[in-house]
């Protein structure tokens, strides 16, 4: 189901940003490959700011075992199915578009904070009747061969985070993990249970329906899908995907997560709030269908085209069109085992589950949410990152059903008041300086699921009387507060770091957008904030892979082996396998300047 909303949005994002990114990306990638100690690279300033073009300094960092500074997964060989191996780490790129990176800062700087961001885990019940794998007939990327291993892959990421003893640039141990949304895939209670157990520790059986058998698309006999256990010449095997006997049996075996050893927080994404990330959450028909005993595996091409048209247009009646498809293809459905655990989660369910002591893990209780959030209407909050550093988690979802994001007027007002309460000085809407002698002055990091390009203005039927606000308006608000260091988010499934420059340099900040852990390249980020003691701050971003070995072993169907397969299958998703490693890197893994970086910004 993740492919329904996310693949389409990702494609749109790449198309809309491709020309500008490609031009800059070639320079960044070239600089990273050369690896000299002080190689300046020009970068155009944002078109709407009039800022002077900045220069980047690419530097090699010392190896650091748990991160991509030391080694990364790289495609090897050729052919339809590419194997992975271990390649060299990615360099540290110093980005000075928003403030000069002054010499000697390494000896002056004071460490302020260290934490980890994970995003877009998409923990998935791949046997759910409400999934729309059949859309693959029109878009190969609408279904992923690796999805059945999402739990094993996520457990391996938790294990890797637990190994990080200290940040490579500050030596501070990570204080917490923030998951920036799309924690689950189908908005179901069983997936929520799996996610919370994954994060807090315990045993997960990633199986629904028949407790002894898999009942999804990968053994349905249709060549539209990869059948790892059989000799069927499906379309994926024809392009090189392997046969792996025992794959499906292994995929539904219990997995034990150690849980994070440090506190963790949760920010909601569209897949956490909405079925498929874009459907009406309280629709009675969909609520009954997901727990029922009928599943649709294929539909006529005309139905695939009709649903794709609704998604691409951005119109809202996606639930209506899907229900029509399910109704008039009722005779095509197959019998599966009904499972009440698949019921759709309400916002109250979502918050209540986070507050359940059984999922407290390393804390904090509620993981950012409190009993005041149980109405599900205001799922945004603040939390302490470190002394003098404030975290703000905002809720960007359209609650009535859409994969894009926005903020309502009430939340935007709350965000403005919160920023003002922690800023000794800021600017009003007319650009006048405002001083607040009673403010609890702090460096501010904002977290959300959606990134700025995916936030739009459209009515939200669940909040019909409230005006919605897009990414440009959020950027305008954040730029009024010099204490804002960065806006950290996900949703795009792409690594991308954007400077939001302002003619008043102190009003500039960074937007850090991190790729998913379900699609290539399966990354998380380690972030470290330091004060350079020269009027600037640096935010270091270091990408982290899971603990699984880079090269998968088809004969190893242990939890570790499945996690390796999860990564390798993701790298071989349709559209990626045919490209070179560098071409794929520049599309979703980002350029060198979107990966391991030092982001310099003026101190607020």
C-alpha positions as CSV (number, residue, x, y, z in Angstrom):
1,X,0.0,0.0,0.0
2,X,2.9,2.3,0.5
3,X,3.4,2.4,-3.2
4,X,-0.1,3.8,-3.6
5,X,0.7,7.2,-2.2
6,X,4.5,7.4,-1.7
7,X,5.7,6.2,-5.1
8,X,3.5,8.7,-6.9
9,X,4.5,11.5,-4.7
10,X,8.2,10.6,-5.0
11,X,7.9,10.6,-8.8
12,X,6.3,14.0,-8.8
13,X,8.9,15.3,-6.4
14,X,11.8,14.1,-8.5
15,X,10.2,15.5,-11.7
16,X,9.5,18.9,-10.1
17,X,13.0,19.3,-8.7
18,X,15.0,17.3,-11.2
19,X,16.5,20.1,-13.4
20,X,17.9,22.2,-10.6
21,X,19.1,19.3,-8.6
22,X,20.8,17.5,-11.5
23,X,22.9,20.6,-12.3
24,X,24.1,21.0,-8.7
25,X,24.3,17.2,-8.1
26,X,26.9,16.6,-10.7
27,X,29.2,19.1,-9.0
28,X,28.7,17.6,-5.6
29,X,29.2,14.0,-6.7
30,X,32.4,14.9,-8.6
31,X,33.7,16.7,-5.5
32,X,32.9,13.7,-3.3
33,X,34.7,11.3,-5.6
34,X,37.9,13.3,-5.7
35,X,38.1,13.4,-1.9
36,X,40.6,16.2,-1.6
37,X,41.0,17.9,1.7
38,X,39.9,21.4,0.5
39,X,38.1,21.3,-2.8
40,X,35.7,24.2,-3.3
41,X,32.6,23.7,-5.3
42,X,30.2,26.4,-6.4
43,X,26.5,26.1,-5.7
44,X,23.9,28.5,-7.1
45,X,22.0,30.5,-4.5
46,X,18.3,29.9,-4.2
47,X,16.5,31.9,-6.9
48,X,14.1,33.6,-4.6
49,X,16.6,35.1,-2.1
50,X,19.2,37.0,-4.2
51,X,21.9,35.5,-2.0
52,X,25.5,35.4,-3.2
53,X,26.5,31.9,-4.5
54,X,28.1,29.9,-1.7
55,X,31.1,27.5,-1.7
56,X,31.3,24.0,-0.4
57,X,34.3,22.4,1.1
58,X,34.5,18.7,0.8
59,X,36.6,17.0,3.5
60,X,37.3,13.4,4.3
61,X,36.2,12.4,7.8
62,X,37.9,9.8,9.9
63,X,36.3,6.4,9.6
64,X,33.5,5.7,12.0
65,X,32.2,2.1,12.2
66,X,28.5,2.4,12.7
67,X,27.9,5.0,9.9
68,X,28.4,5.6,6.2
69,X,31.5,7.6,6.9
70,X,33.4,4.3,6.9
71,X,31.6,2.1,4.4
72,X,28.3,1.9,2.4
73,X,26.4,-0.6,0.4
74,X,27.3,-0.4,-3.3
75,X,25.9,-2.2,-6.3
76,X,28.3,-4.6,-7.9
77,X,28.4,-6.5,-11.2
78,X,25.8,-6.2,-14.0
79,X,22.7,-7.8,-15.3
80,X,19.0,-7.7,-14.3
81,X,19.7,-8.4,-10.6
82,X,22.5,-6.6,-9.0
83,X,24.3,-7.9,-5.9
84,X,25.5,-5.6,-3.1
85,X,28.9,-5.4,-1.6
86,X,30.7,-3.1,0.8
87,X,32.1,0.1,-0.8
88,X,34.0,3.1,0.6
89,X,32.3,5.5,2.9
90,X,30.9,8.8,1.8
91,X,32.9,12.0,2.6
92,X,32.0,14.8,4.9
93,X,30.8,17.8,2.9
94,X,31.0,21.2,4.6
95,X,28.2,23.4,3.4
96,X,28.6,27.2,3.9
97,X,25.8,28.6,1.9
98,X,24.1,30.1,5.0
99,X,27.2,31.1,7.0
100,X,31.0,31.0,6.5
101,X,32.8,27.9,7.8
102,X,35.6,29.7,9.6
103,X,39.0,28.1,10.1
104,X,39.9,26.9,13.6
105,X,36.3,26.1,14.5
106,X,37.2,22.5,15.1
107,X,39.3,23.5,18.1
108,X,36.7,26.0,19.5
109,X,33.4,24.2,19.2
110,X,31.2,23.1,22.0
111,X,29.0,20.0,21.6
112,X,25.3,20.7,22.2
113,X,23.2,17.7,21.2
114,X,23.4,14.4,19.4
115,X,20.4,12.3,18.3
116,X,19.1,10.0,15.5
117,X,16.3,10.5,13.0
118,X,14.6,7.5,11.4
119,X,11.8,7.9,8.9
120,X,9.3,6.1,6.7
121,X,9.8,2.6,8.1
122,X,6.5,1.5,6.6
123,X,6.2,-1.5,8.8
124,X,3.7,-3.5,6.7
125,X,1.1,-6.2,7.0
126,X,1.6,-7.3,3.4
127,X,-1.4,-9.7,3.5
128,X,-3.9,-7.0,4.3
129,X,-7.0,-7.1,2.0
130,X,-6.9,-3.3,1.7
131,X,-3.6,-3.2,-0.1
132,X,-3.6,-2.2,-3.7
133,X,-0.8,-4.3,-5.2
134,X,-2.8,-4.7,-8.3
135,X,-1.8,-1.1,-9.3
136,X,1.5,-2.7,-10.3
137,X,0.0,-3.6,-13.6
138,X,0.3,0.1,-14.5
139,X,3.3,1.1,-12.4
140,X,5.9,-1.5,-11.5
141,X,7.0,0.6,-8.5
142,X,3.5,0.4,-6.9
143,X,4.5,-2.9,-5.3
144,X,7.8,-3.8,-3.7
145,X,9.3,-7.3,-3.6
146,X,11.0,-6.5,-0.3
147,X,7.9,-5.4,1.6
148,X,7.4,-8.8,3.4
149,X,10.7,-8.2,5.2
150,X,9.9,-4.8,6.6
151,X,10.0,-6.0,10.2
152,X,13.3,-7.9,9.9
153,X,14.8,-4.9,8.2
154,X,13.6,-2.4,10.8
155,X,14.9,-4.6,13.7
156,X,18.3,-4.5,12.1
157,X,18.2,-0.7,12.0
158,X,17.3,-0.7,15.7
159,X,20.3,-2.9,16.3
160,X,22.6,-0.6,14.4
161,X,21.3,2.5,16.3
162,X,22.0,0.7,19.6
163,X,25.7,0.3,18.5
164,X,26.3,4.0,18.1
165,X,28.3,4.9,21.2
166,X,29.0,8.5,20.3
167,X,28.7,10.9,17.4
168,X,31.7,11.0,15.1
169,X,32.0,14.8,15.4
170,X,31.1,15.3,19.1
171,X,31.6,12.0,20.8
172,X,28.3,12.6,22.5
173,X,26.1,9.5,22.8
174,X,22.8,9.9,21.0
175,X,20.2,11.1,23.5
176,X,17.1,9.9,21.6
177,X,15.6,8.7,18.3
178,X,13.0,10.7,16.5
179,X,10.8,8.8,14.0
180,X,9.4,11.3,11.5
181,X,6.3,9.4,10.4
182,X,5.0,6.7,8.1
183,X,6.0,4.4,10.9
184,X,3.3,1.9,9.6
185,X,1.9,1.3,6.2
186,X,-1.8,0.4,6.2
187,X,-3.0,2.4,9.2
188,X,-3.9,-0.8,11.0
189,X,-3.7,-1.8,14.7
190,X,-1.6,-4.9,14.1
191,X,1.0,-2.8,12.3
192,X,0.9,-0.3,15.1
193,X,1.5,-3.1,17.6
194,X,4.5,-4.3,15.5
195,X,6.0,-0.8,15.3
196,X,5.7,-0.1,19.0
197,X,7.2,-3.5,19.8
198,X,10.0,-2.9,17.4
199,X,10.9,0.4,19.0
200,X,10.4,-0.7,22.6
201,X,11.5,-4.3,22.5
202,X,9.8,-7.7,22.2
203,X,8.7,-10.5,20.0
204,X,6.9,-9.8,16.7
205,X,5.2,-12.3,14.4
206,X,4.9,-10.4,11.1
207,X,1.9,-12.5,9.9
208,X,-1.8,-12.0,9.8
209,X,-4.7,-14.1,8.7
210,X,-3.8,-17.8,8.6
211,X,-1.4,-18.3,11.5
212,X,0.4,-21.1,9.7
213,X,0.6,-19.8,6.1
214,X,1.2,-16.7,3.9
215,X,-1.8,-15.5,2.0
216,X,-0.5,-12.6,-0.1
217,X,0.4,-11.8,-3.7
218,X,3.8,-13.6,-3.6
219,X,2.3,-17.1,-3.9
220,X,-0.9,-16.2,-5.8
221,X,0.3,-17.7,-9.1
222,X,0.0,-14.4,-11.0
223,X,3.2,-13.4,-13.0
224,X,2.5,-9.8,-12.0
225,X,4.4,-10.4,-8.7
226,X,7.7,-12.0,-7.7
227,X,7.2,-15.5,-6.4
228,X,10.4,-16.3,-4.5
229,X,9.5,-19.9,-3.5
230,X,8.2,-21.2,-6.9
231,X,9.5,-21.9,-10.4
232,X,6.9,-19.5,-11.9
233,X,8.5,-17.4,-14.6
234,X,7.0,-14.2,-13.2
235,X,7.9,-10.8,-14.6
236,X,10.5,-10.2,-11.8
237,X,12.3,-13.4,-12.4
238,X,12.4,-12.6,-16.1
239,X,14.4,-9.5,-15.2
240,X,16.8,-11.5,-13.0
241,X,15.1,-11.7,-9.5
242,X,16.2,-14.9,-7.8
243,X,14.3,-17.9,-6.6
244,X,14.7,-18.3,-2.8
245,X,13.0,-21.4,-1.5
246,X,11.7,-20.9,2.0
247,X,11.4,-17.1,1.7
248,X,7.8,-16.7,2.5
249,X,7.9,-19.2,5.4
250,X,10.9,-17.3,6.8
251,X,9.2,-13.9,6.3
252,X,6.3,-14.7,8.6
253,X,8.4,-16.3,11.4
254,X,8.7,-14.4,14.7
255,X,11.4,-11.8,15.1
256,X,12.7,-10.4,18.4
257,X,13.6,-6.7,18.6
258,X,16.0,-5.6,21.3
259,X,14.2,-2.3,21.4
260,X,16.0,1.0,21.3
261,X,18.3,1.5,24.3
262,X,17.6,5.2,24.3
263,X,14.4,7.2,24.5
264,X,12.4,7.7,21.3
265,X,9.8,10.1,20.0
266,X,7.1,9.7,17.3
267,X,5.8,12.2,14.7
268,X,2.7,11.2,12.6
269,X,2.8,10.7,8.9
270,X,0.1,10.2,6.3
271,X,0.4,6.4,6.5
272,X,0.0,6.5,10.3
273,X,-3.2,8.6,10.0
274,X,-4.7,7.2,6.7
275,X,-5.3,3.8,5.1
276,X,-2.8,3.5,2.3
277,X,-1.5,7.0,3.2
278,X,-4.3,8.7,1.2
279,X,-7.7,7.1,1.8
280,X,-10.6,8.3,4.1
281,X,-9.8,6.8,7.5
282,X,-13.3,6.4,8.9
283,X,-15.0,5.0,5.8
284,X,-17.2,2.1,7.1
285,X,-16.8,0.0,3.9
286,X,-13.0,0.2,4.0
287,X,-13.0,-0.5,7.8
288,X,-15.0,-3.7,7.1
289,X,-13.0,-4.7,4.0
290,X,-9.6,-4.6,5.7
291,X,-10.7,-7.1,8.4
292,X,-12.6,-9.3,6.1
293,X,-12.0,-12.5,4.2
294,X,-11.8,-11.3,0.5
295,X,-8.7,-9.9,-1.2
296,X,-8.3,-8.6,-4.7
297,X,-5.1,-9.6,-6.5
298,X,-5.7,-8.2,-10.0
299,X,-8.0,-5.9,-11.9
300,X,-8.5,-4.9,-15.5
301,X,-6.1,-2.3,-16.9
302,X,-8.9,0.2,-17.1
303,X,-9.3,0.2,-13.3
304,X,-5.6,0.6,-12.8
305,X,-5.7,3.6,-15.1
306,X,-8.7,5.1,-13.4
307,X,-7.1,4.9,-9.9
308,X,-3.8,6.2,-11.2
309,X,-5.5,9.2,-12.8
310,X,-7.1,10.1,-9.5
311,X,-3.7,9.9,-7.7
312,X,-1.9,11.9,-10.3
313,X,-4.6,14.6,-10.5
314,X,-4.4,15.3,-6.8
315,X,-8.2,15.1,-6.5
316,X,-9.7,13.8,-3.3
317,X,-12.2,11.0,-4.2
318,X,-9.6,8.3,-4.0
319,X,-11.6,6.2,-1.5
320,X,-14.7,6.5,-3.8
321,X,-12.8,5.2,-6.8
322,X,-11.2,2.4,-4.8
323,X,-14.5,1.3,-3.5
324,X,-15.9,1.2,-7.0
325,X,-13.0,-1.0,-8.1
326,X,-13.5,-3.3,-5.2
327,X,-17.3,-3.5,-5.8
328,X,-17.3,-4.3,-9.5
329,X,-14.4,-6.7,-9.2
330,X,-16.0,-8.7,-6.3
331,X,-16.0,-11.9,-8.4
332,X,-12.2,-11.6,-8.9
333,X,-11.5,-11.6,-5.2
334,X,-10.0,-14.7,-3.5
335,X,-10.8,-16.0,0.0
336,X,-8.2,-15.2,2.7
337,X,-8.4,-15.6,6.5
338,X,-10.3,-12.7,8.1
339,X,-8.4,-11.0,10.9
340,X,-9.9,-8.4,13.3
341,X,-6.4,-7.3,14.3
342,X,-6.2,-5.5,11.0
343,X,-8.8,-2.9,12.0
344,X,-8.1,0.7,11.2
345,X,-6.6,2.7,14.0
346,X,-8.3,5.9,15.0
347,X,-6.2,8.9,16.2
348,X,-7.3,8.0,19.7
349,X,-6.1,4.4,19.2
350,X,-2.8,5.7,17.8
351,X,-2.0,8.0,20.8
352,X,-3.4,5.5,23.4
353,X,-1.1,2.8,22.1
354,X,1.9,5.1,22.4
355,X,0.9,5.8,26.0
356,X,0.5,2.1,26.8
357,X,3.1,1.1,29.5
358,X,3.7,-2.1,27.6
359,X,5.4,0.0,24.9
360,X,7.3,2.4,27.2
361,X,10.7,1.0,26.3
362,X,13.5,3.4,27.2
363,X,10.9,6.2,27.4
364,X,9.6,8.7,27.6
365,X,6.1,7.6,28.4
366,X,3.9,8.4,25.4
367,X,7.0,9.1,23.2
368,X,6.0,12.7,22.9
369,X,2.3,12.3,23.3
370,X,0.4,12.8,26.6
371,X,-3.2,12.2,27.7
372,X,-4.0,15.7,26.4
373,X,-3.5,14.3,22.9
374,X,-6.0,11.5,23.2
375,X,-8.7,13.4,21.2
376,X,-6.3,13.0,18.2
377,X,-7.0,16.6,17.2
378,X,-3.7,18.2,18.2
379,X,-0.9,15.7,17.7
380,X,1.9,18.2,18.0
381,X,4.2,18.9,20.9
382,X,7.5,20.2,22.2
383,X,10.3,18.3,24.0
384,X,13.7,19.0,25.4
385,X,16.6,17.9,23.2
386,X,19.4,19.1,25.5
387,X,20.1,22.1,27.6
388,X,19.3,25.1,25.5
389,X,18.0,23.1,22.6
390,X,14.2,22.7,21.9
391,X,12.5,20.1,19.7
392,X,9.1,20.8,18.1
393,X,7.1,18.0,16.5
394,X,4.3,19.1,14.1
395,X,1.5,17.2,12.5
396,X,1.3,17.8,8.8
397,X,-1.3,15.3,7.7
398,X,-4.6,15.9,5.9
399,X,-6.8,14.0,8.3
400,X,-9.7,13.4,5.8
401,X,-7.4,11.7,3.2
402,X,-4.6,12.9,1.1
403,X,-0.9,11.9,0.8
404,X,0.2,15.5,0.7
405,X,0.6,17.6,3.9
406,X,-0.3,21.0,5.3
407,X,-0.8,22.8,8.6
408,X,-4.1,24.2,9.8
409,X,-4.4,27.8,11.1
410,X,-4.7,26.6,14.7
411,X,-1.5,24.6,14.6
412,X,0.4,27.3,12.6
413,X,-0.6,29.8,15.4
414,X,0.6,27.4,18.1
415,X,3.9,27.0,16.2
416,X,4.3,30.8,16.0
417,X,3.6,31.2,19.7
418,X,6.0,28.4,20.6
419,X,8.8,29.8,18.5
420,X,8.3,33.2,20.1
421,X,8.3,31.8,23.6
422,X,11.8,30.4,23.0
423,X,13.3,33.3,21.0
424,X,14.7,36.4,22.7
425,X,14.4,38.1,19.4
426,X,12.4,37.5,16.2
427,X,10.9,39.3,13.3
428,X,7.3,40.2,12.7
429,X,5.5,39.7,9.4
430,X,6.6,43.1,8.2
431,X,10.3,42.4,9.0
432,X,10.5,44.4,12.1
433,X,12.7,43.2,14.9
434,X,10.8,42.1,18.1
435,X,12.6,41.5,21.4
436,X,11.2,39.3,24.2
437,X,13.1,39.6,27.4
438,X,11.1,36.9,29.1
439,X,11.7,34.2,26.4
440,X,13.3,31.0,27.3
441,X,15.9,31.4,24.6
442,X,16.9,28.2,22.9
443,X,18.2,26.7,19.6
444,X,15.2,25.2,17.8
445,X,14.9,22.1,15.7
446,X,11.5,21.4,14.0
447,X,10.4,17.9,13.1
448,X,7.6,16.8,10.7
449,X,6.8,14.0,8.3
450,X,6.2,16.0,5.2
451,X,8.9,18.1,3.6
452,X,8.2,21.6,2.3
453,X,7.6,20.7,-1.4
454,X,4.9,18.1,-0.4
455,X,2.9,20.6,1.7
456,X,0.0,22.1,-0.3
457,X,-3.1,24.2,0.3
458,X,-6.4,22.2,-0.2
459,X,-9.5,21.9,2.0
460,X,-9.4,19.2,4.6
461,X,-12.9,17.8,5.0
462,X,-12.1,16.6,8.6
463,X,-11.5,20.3,9.5
464,X,-13.7,22.0,7.0
465,X,-13.8,25.4,8.7
466,X,-10.0,25.7,9.0
467,X,-7.7,27.3,6.4
468,X,-4.7,25.1,5.5
469,X,-1.1,26.4,5.0
470,X,1.5,25.0,2.7
471,X,5.3,24.5,2.8
472,X,6.1,28.0,1.6
473,X,4.1,29.5,4.5
474,X,5.9,27.2,7.0
475,X,9.3,28.4,5.6
476,X,8.2,32.0,5.9
477,X,7.2,31.5,9.5
478,X,10.4,29.6,10.5
479,X,12.5,32.3,8.8
480,X,11.2,34.9,11.2
481,X,12.9,33.2,14.1
482,X,16.8,33.3,14.1
483,X,16.8,30.5,16.7
484,X,15.5,28.0,14.2
485,X,18.5,25.9,13.1
486,X,16.8,23.2,11.0
487,X,13.6,21.7,9.8
488,X,14.0,17.8,9.8
489,X,11.6,15.6,7.9
490,X,10.9,12.6,5.6
491,X,8.1,11.6,3.2
492,X,10.0,12.0,-0.1
493,X,12.0,8.8,0.3
494,X,15.0,10.9,-0.9
495,X,18.0,12.3,0.8
496,X,18.0,16.1,0.2
497,X,19.4,19.0,2.2
498,X,18.1,22.5,1.2
499,X,19.4,25.8,2.5
500,X,16.6,28.3,3.1
501,X,18.5,31.5,2.7
502,X,17.2,34.9,3.7
503,X,18.4,38.4,2.8
504,X,18.9,38.9,6.6
505,X,21.4,36.1,7.1
506,X,20.4,35.4,10.7
507,X,17.0,34.4,9.4
508,X,18.3,31.5,7.3
509,X,17.9,27.8,8.3
510,X,18.4,24.3,6.8
511,X,15.8,21.8,5.7
512,X,17.1,18.2,6.2
513,X,15.0,15.6,4.3
514,X,15.9,12.0,4.8
515,X,15.3,8.9,2.7
516,X,13.0,6.0,3.8
517,X,13.9,2.7,5.4
518,X,11.6,0.7,3.0
519,X,12.9,1.9,-0.4
520,X,16.5,2.3,-1.6
521,X,18.7,3.5,0.0
522,X,17.3,2.5,3.4
523,X,19.0,5.2,5.5
524,X,18.6,6.9,8.9
525,X,20.5,10.0,10.0
526,X,22.7,10.8,13.0
527,X,22.6,14.5,13.8
528,X,25.0,16.5,16.0
529,X,24.6,20.1,16.9
530,X,27.7,22.2,18.0
531,X,28.4,25.8,18.8
532,X,31.5,27.0,16.9
533,X,32.0,29.9,19.4
534,X,32.4,32.3,16.4
535,X,28.8,33.3,15.9
536,X,27.9,30.2,14.0
537,X,26.5,26.7,14.7
538,X,27.2,23.5,12.8
539,X,24.6,20.7,12.4
540,X,26.4,17.5,11.3
541,X,24.3,14.9,9.5
542,X,25.7,11.4,9.1
543,X,23.8,8.7,7.3
544,X,23.3,5.3,9.0
545,X,22.5,1.9,7.4
546,X,21.1,-1.1,9.2
547,X,23.4,-3.6,10.9
548,X,22.8,-6.3,8.3
549,X,25.7,-7.4,6.1
550,X,25.8,-5.6,2.7
551,X,25.9,-8.8,0.6
552,X,22.9,-11.0,1.0
553,X,23.2,-14.8,1.2
554,X,20.2,-16.5,-0.4
555,X,20.7,-19.5,1.8
556,X,20.6,-17.5,5.0
557,X,17.0,-17.0,6.0
558,X,17.8,-16.0,9.6
559,X,16.6,-12.6,10.8
560,X,20.0,-11.2,9.9
561,X,19.9,-12.8,6.5
562,X,16.4,-11.5,5.9
563,X,17.5,-8.0,6.8
564,X,20.3,-8.2,4.2
565,X,17.9,-9.4,1.6
566,X,15.6,-6.6,2.5
567,X,18.3,-4.1,1.5
568,X,19.4,-5.9,-1.6
569,X,15.9,-6.4,-2.9
570,X,15.2,-2.7,-2.3
571,X,18.3,-1.8,-4.4
572,X,16.9,-4.1,-7.2
573,X,13.4,-2.5,-7.3
574,X,12.1,-1.9,-10.8
575,X,13.8,1.2,-12.3
576,X,16.8,1.0,-10.1
577,X,18.4,-2.3,-11.3
578,X,19.0,-1.0,-14.8
579,X,20.9,2.1,-13.6
580,X,24.5,2.4,-12.5
581,X,25.3,2.9,-8.8
582,X,26.2,6.5,-9.3
583,X,23.0,7.3,-11.3
584,X,20.8,5.7,-8.6
585,X,22.8,7.5,-5.9
586,X,22.1,10.9,-7.3
587,X,18.4,10.2,-7.6
588,X,17.3,8.8,-4.2
589,X,20.4,8.6,-2.0
590,X,21.1,12.2,-2.9
591,X,24.4,13.8,-3.9
592,X,27.4,14.0,-1.6
593,X,26.1,17.3,-0.2
594,X,22.8,15.6,0.8
595,X,24.5,12.8,2.8
596,X,27.3,13.3,5.3
597,X,27.5,17.0,5.9
598,X,28.4,19.9,8.2
599,X,25.7,22.5,7.8
600,X,26.9,25.9,9.0
601,X,24.3,28.5,10.1
602,X,24.4,31.8,12.0
603,X,23.8,31.5,15.7
604,X,20.4,32.9,16.6
